[in-house]
Amino acid sequence: MLEDILPLVNFDSDFLFAELDSLGITAILMTLSKAYGVDLESTDVTPKNFKNLNSLVELVKSKQNQG
């Protein structure tokens, strides 16, 4: 799903945060929020949460568990 909106980003990277600009980060937040019904905010944008694809999955899971 994310590769469709950001085809030039290497989502297999362990340095995902370094590959993204502000528009890419915003696109990810909006896409994941809508797809999984969670509220992702700018405070969720940290190098830890955006380290790699697995860390994004964990972020979404934690938000789902909070709601």
VMD Tcl script that builds the backbone (N, CA, C; Angstrom):
set m [mol new atoms 201]
animate dup $m
set s [atomselect $m all]
$s set {name element resname resid chain x y z} {
  {N N MET 1 A 0.826 -1.187 0.000}
  {CA C MET 1 A 0.000 0.000 0.000}
  {C C MET 1 A 0.878 1.261 0.000}
  {N N LEU 2 A 1.894 1.286 0.843}
  {CA C LEU 2 A 2.756 2.464 0.908}
  {C C LEU 2 A 3.633 2.598 -0.337}
  {N N GLU 3 A 4.014 1.473 -0.901}
  {CA C GLU 3 A 4.820 1.525 -2.126}
  {C C GLU 3 A 4.036 2.134 -3.280}
  {N N ASP 4 A 2.725 2.018 -3.256}
  {CA C ASP 4 A 1.899 2.616 -4.301}
  {C C ASP 4 A 1.923 4.142 -4.243}
  {N N ILE 5 A 1.942 4.702 -3.022}
  {CA C ILE 5 A 1.930 6.158 -2.907}
  {C C ILE 5 A 3.324 6.771 -2.922}
  {N N LEU 6 A 4.329 5.977 -2.568}
  {CA C LEU 6 A 5.717 6.456 -2.552}
  {C C LEU 6 A 6.620 5.439 -3.246}
  {N N PRO 7 A 6.512 5.313 -4.561}
  {CA C PRO 7 A 7.229 4.257 -5.277}
  {C C PRO 7 A 8.758 4.384 -5.255}
  {N N LEU 8 A 9.290 5.549 -4.982}
  {CA C LEU 8 A 10.742 5.724 -4.989}
  {C C LEU 8 A 11.392 5.455 -3.636}
  {N N VAL 9 A 10.596 5.203 -2.620}
  {CA C VAL 9 A 11.125 4.963 -1.276}
  {C C VAL 9 A 11.399 3.475 -1.098}
  {N N ASN 10 A 12.559 3.164 -0.538}
  {CA C ASN 10 A 12.932 1.782 -0.256}
  {C C ASN 10 A 12.389 1.400 1.122}
  {N N PHE 11 A 11.251 0.735 1.160}
  {CA C PHE 11 A 10.627 0.363 2.422}
  {C C PHE 11 A 11.312 -0.824 3.096}
  {N N ASP 12 A 12.303 -1.412 2.451}
  {CA C ASP 12 A 13.094 -2.476 3.065}
  {C C ASP 12 A 14.287 -1.915 3.839}
  {N N SER 13 A 14.477 -0.625 3.774}
  {CA C SER 13 A 15.612 0.030 4.414}
  {C C SER 13 A 15.448 0.062 5.931}
  {N N ASP 14 A 16.573 -0.047 6.639}
  {CA C ASP 14 A 16.576 0.146 8.082}
  {C C ASP 14 A 16.814 1.611 8.425}
  {N N PHE 15 A 16.836 2.465 7.424}
  {CA C PHE 15 A 17.000 3.906 7.605}
  {C C PHE 15 A 15.874 4.635 6.885}
  {N N LEU 16 A 14.657 4.121 7.049}
  {CA C LEU 16 A 13.497 4.653 6.349}
  {C C LEU 16 A 13.309 6.137 6.623}
  {N N PHE 17 A 13.476 6.560 7.865}
  {CA C PHE 17 A 13.273 7.961 8.242}
  {C C PHE 17 A 14.160 8.881 7.408}
  {N N ALA 18 A 15.379 8.452 7.122}
  {CA C ALA 18 A 16.320 9.271 6.348}
  {C C ALA 18 A 15.913 9.388 4.879}
  {N N GLU 19 A 15.106 8.467 4.394}
  {CA C GLU 19 A 14.694 8.474 2.986}
  {C C GLU 19 A 13.457 9.330 2.730}
  {N N LEU 20 A 12.797 9.782 3.795}
  {CA C LEU 20 A 11.523 10.470 3.652}
  {C C LEU 20 A 11.658 11.976 3.836}
  {N N ASP 21 A 10.899 12.719 3.051}
  {CA C ASP 21 A 10.775 14.146 3.282}
  {C C ASP 21 A 9.441 14.382 3.995}
  {N N SER 22 A 9.126 15.632 4.286}
  {CA C SER 22 A 7.910 15.921 5.054}
  {C C SER 22 A 6.649 15.482 4.320}
  {N N LEU 23 A 6.637 15.597 3.004}
  {CA C LEU 23 A 5.457 15.152 2.252}
  {C C LEU 23 A 5.296 13.633 2.311}
  {N N GLY 24 A 6.412 12.923 2.253}
  {CA C GLY 24 A 6.360 11.469 2.356}
  {C C GLY 24 A 5.862 11.019 3.714}
  {N N ILE 25 A 6.331 11.678 4.753}
  {CA C ILE 25 A 5.889 11.346 6.108}
  {C C ILE 25 A 4.396 11.625 6.261}
  {N N THR 26 A 3.958 12.771 5.751}
  {CA C THR 26 A 2.538 13.123 5.821}
  {C C THR 26 A 1.693 12.116 5.052}
  {N N ALA 27 A 2.160 11.704 3.901}
  {CA C ALA 27 A 1.429 10.716 3.098}
  {C C ALA 27 A 1.293 9.394 3.842}
  {N N ILE 28 A 2.350 8.981 4.507}
  {CA C ILE 28 A 2.317 7.732 5.279}
  {C C ILE 28 A 1.331 7.860 6.432}
  {N N LEU 29 A 1.404 8.964 7.174}
  {CA C LEU 29 A 0.494 9.158 8.302}
  {C C LEU 29 A -0.966 9.128 7.850}
  {N N MET 30 A -1.264 9.835 6.780}
  {CA C MET 30 A -2.640 9.898 6.287}
  {C C MET 30 A -3.112 8.538 5.778}
  {N N THR 31 A -2.262 7.857 5.032}
  {CA C THR 31 A -2.627 6.561 4.468}
  {C C THR 31 A -2.878 5.522 5.557}
  {N N LEU 32 A -1.969 5.435 6.517}
  {CA C LEU 32 A -2.128 4.450 7.590}
  {C C LEU 32 A -3.302 4.794 8.493}
  {N N SER 33 A -3.498 6.082 8.762}
  {CA C SER 33 A -4.632 6.503 9.597}
  {C C SER 33 A -5.951 6.083 8.968}
  {N N LYS 34 A -6.076 6.346 7.686}
  {CA C LYS 34 A -7.315 6.018 6.978}
  {C C LYS 34 A -7.501 4.511 6.838}
  {N N ALA 35 A -6.450 3.810 6.479}
  {CA C ALA 35 A -6.547 2.375 6.224}
  {C C ALA 35 A -6.846 1.569 7.484}
  {N N TYR 36 A -6.299 2.009 8.621}
  {CA C TYR 36 A -6.433 1.206 9.832}
  {C C TYR 36 A -7.282 1.872 10.910}
  {N N GLY 37 A -7.856 3.029 10.599}
  {CA C GLY 37 A -8.761 3.678 11.543}
  {C C GLY 37 A -8.105 4.114 12.832}
  {N N VAL 38 A -6.875 4.591 12.732}
  {CA C VAL 38 A -6.157 5.070 13.910}
  {C C VAL 38 A -5.807 6.546 13.714}
  {N N ASP 39 A -5.561 7.227 14.820}
  {CA C ASP 39 A -5.156 8.626 14.760}
  {C C ASP 39 A -3.638 8.707 14.894}
  {N N LEU 40 A -2.977 8.970 13.787}
  {CA C LEU 40 A -1.533 9.172 13.807}
  {C C LEU 40 A -1.280 10.669 13.698}
  {N N GLU 41 A -0.426 11.178 14.561}
  {CA C GLU 41 A -0.187 12.610 14.638}
  {C C GLU 41 A 1.292 12.916 14.433}
  {N N SER 42 A 1.582 14.183 14.334}
  {CA C SER 42 A 2.974 14.600 14.125}
  {C C SER 42 A 3.873 14.156 15.275}
  {N N THR 43 A 3.328 14.015 16.475}
  {CA C THR 43 A 4.138 13.563 17.608}
  {C C THR 43 A 4.560 12.097 17.465}
  {N N ASP 44 A 3.893 11.365 16.577}
  {CA C ASP 44 A 4.255 9.965 16.323}
  {C C ASP 44 A 5.433 9.844 15.357}
  {N N VAL 45 A 5.812 10.959 14.747}
  {CA C VAL 45 A 6.906 10.943 13.769}
  {C C VAL 45 A 8.223 11.061 14.523}
  {N N THR 46 A 8.823 9.915 14.773}
  {CA C THR 46 A 10.125 9.855 15.430}
  {C C THR 46 A 11.010 8.890 14.640}
  {N N PRO 47 A 12.318 9.048 14.757}
  {CA C PRO 47 A 13.198 8.085 14.084}
  {C C PRO 47 A 12.925 6.642 14.517}
  {N N LYS 48 A 12.527 6.445 15.764}
  {CA C LYS 48 A 12.223 5.095 16.248}
  {C C LYS 48 A 10.998 4.525 15.532}
  {N N ASN 49 A 9.934 5.321 15.410}
  {CA C ASN 49 A 8.701 4.842 14.769}
  {C C ASN 49 A 8.829 4.701 13.263}
  {N N PHE 50 A 9.743 5.464 12.670}
  {CA C PHE 50 A 9.929 5.429 11.218}
  {C C PHE 50 A 11.272 4.797 10.835}
  {N N LYS 51 A 11.803 3.938 11.705}
  {CA C LYS 51 A 13.086 3.297 11.421}
  {C C LYS 51 A 12.993 2.381 10.204}
  {N N ASN 52 A 11.935 1.571 10.172}
  {CA C ASN 52 A 11.729 0.643 9.057}
  {C C ASN 52 A 10.251 0.280 8.994}
  {N N LEU 53 A 9.910 -0.574 8.071}
  {CA C LEU 53 A 8.511 -0.952 7.891}
  {C C LEU 53 A 7.955 -1.643 9.131}
  {N N ASN 54 A 8.760 -2.466 9.776}
  {CA C ASN 54 A 8.303 -3.161 10.985}
  {C C ASN 54 A 7.963 -2.180 12.103}
  {N N SER 55 A 8.737 -1.113 12.218}
  {CA C SER 55 A 8.446 -0.136 13.268}
  {C C SER 55 A 7.154 0.616 12.970}
  {N N LEU 56 A 6.844 0.827 11.696}
  {CA C LEU 56 A 5.558 1.433 11.339}
  {C C LEU 56 A 4.401 0.501 11.688}
  {N N VAL 57 A 4.588 -0.783 11.448}
  {CA C VAL 57 A 3.566 -1.777 11.799}
  {C C VAL 57 A 3.324 -1.752 13.307}
  {N N GLU 58 A 4.383 -1.712 14.079}
  {CA C GLU 58 A 4.262 -1.679 15.538}
  {C C GLU 58 A 3.567 -0.405 16.003}
  {N N LEU 59 A 3.844 0.714 15.356}
  {CA C LEU 59 A 3.187 1.980 15.688}
  {C C LEU 59 A 1.674 1.854 15.481}
  {N N VAL 60 A 1.279 1.335 14.340}
  {CA C VAL 60 A -0.152 1.173 14.048}
  {C C VAL 60 A -0.791 0.210 15.049}
  {N N LYS 61 A -0.130 -0.894 15.339}
  {CA C LYS 61 A -0.680 -1.849 16.311}
  {C C LYS 61 A -0.861 -1.207 17.677}
  {N N SER 62 A 0.111 -0.419 18.109}
  {CA C SER 62 A 0.002 0.218 19.420}
  {C C SER 62 A -1.153 1.208 19.465}
  {N N LYS 63 A -1.374 1.919 18.355}
  {CA C LYS 63 A -2.494 2.865 18.276}
  {C C LYS 63 A -3.833 2.118 18.266}
  {N N GLN 64 A -3.877 0.974 17.608}
  {CA C GLN 64 A -5.105 0.174 17.591}
  {C C GLN 64 A -5.420 -0.344 18.999}
  {N N ASN 65 A -4.393 -0.717 19.735}
  {CA C ASN 65 A -4.593 -1.228 21.097}
  {C C ASN 65 A -5.025 -0.130 22.053}
  {N N GLN 66 A -4.635 1.111 21.779}
  {CA C GLN 66 A -5.041 2.234 22.615}
  {C C GLN 66 A -6.515 2.569 22.414}
  {N N GLY 67 A -6.998 2.344 21.205}
  {CA C GLY 67 A -8.374 2.718 20.872}
  {C C GLY 67 A -9.284 1.611 21.124}
}
mol reanalyze $m
mol bondsrecalc $m
mol representation Tube
mol addrep $m
